[in-house]
């Protein structure tokens, strides 16, 4: 009996502090990086990078959040083409260590958005009109045949489901919000191409699309009116796809990519 009571008392005890829960190290929580800078790494000398608004980063998926924030800053023009930014200075802005910032910038270098400048940081890529035209040409070669095939096979009801995505591009364009427009634009094109059921196609097309979007300092979607016109083409394309009017689909898609190359 006494042993039974002992077991019952033991079962009612609270768990010890080490209960297996994942605990975030203290230094990850909003850590700053004073004293961490490498010699020659500052290009913008002040901790506050001009034009880059402060952002709060949650503890989980720090690298992923930094990568997304930097992508938004690139498309929105907060990170200026041709300028060099050091990881420690950007880390100060985000309130994290320089490591996840460097990792995110290395990913952006792979994607062609920045280039590594030894002992200084990362230079934001300057897209030339020719480069933008070449990217648009490659996208057209991939996406136009797929869209024409889908126009003949996908039912109207399925196309109608994509209407909110087209409307999202229009809403972002109306606000002149380039960063959100870029995200909505890629989401719309991804949704269309996903109907082909080819994951490799999606990965290649999305990478090309992203490369063509930053930095948006030249080309047709930098001005507010051009953003609105570009977004309107999404709605017109959906109308043609729903009607299965292949001739209009082909004309609209070619115009969409031709305009992107101007």
Secondary structure by P-SEA (a helix, b strand, c coil): caaaaaaaaaaacccccccccccccccccccccccccccccccccccccccccbbbbcccaaaaaaaaaaaaaaaaccccccbbbbaaaaaaaacccaaaaaaaaaaaaaacccccccccccccccccaaaaaaaaaaaaaccaaaaaaaaacccaaaaaaaaaaaaaaaaaaaaccaaaaaaaaaaaaaaaacccccaaaaaaaaaaaaaacccccccccccaaaaaaaaaaaaaaaaaaaacaaaaaaaaaaaaaaaaac
